[in-house]
């Protein structure tokens, strides 16, 4: 781990980590909003990724929604990287009190983190829109359980919808509240893998009243001048070993 970061963590009692897409890209999960993702979506479907995974598109073109979703947002072979592993270990040691993530891949939990606030939900939770029955990722990815890519509840015939916040859908209030509380109680906030320009990241940061603000991102962010430590590098490299 970066020595400056290690010193800050050692001197802290309540560390909260807020992570963006950059945390997952290091586990080889491409950011579907990246230029390449944008190009792929436009090329194949004539729409932007944001349009493809919007609530209205889900309602109108459910079949194409699921096709795109399964092709572009699901990476079942992905494994936690050094950043996920370091955060899980720091939680076990009592340093990290919460992880707040914009990612939907569940890699923090796979690494062993317990207190994870998933702002955009998780691909691992899926619920029948009719009877609310739970289904895991394996179930909805198995085409045997689907009708033209659309997962169908065997109990009632309803459509199974991923517990992922789509564009046009509001974030879940309870999750935001938990994230805000965690940030308000933190003495150190580490923000990694996000350029902090998109909602809700930029808004959440204003709740932080603690001592150390650490920004780890490959490129500059609008908050660099407010931070106590800025590291422009890969998050796995900064937090690992
Ligand atoms: Zn059902």
Boltz pocket constraint, residues with backbone or C-beta under 6 A from the ligand:
constraints:
  - pocket:
      binder: B
      contacts: [[A, 128], [A, 129], [A, 130], [A, 131], [A, 132], [A, 133], [A, 153], [A, 154], [A, 155], [A, 156], [A, 157], [A, 158]]
      max_distance: 6.0
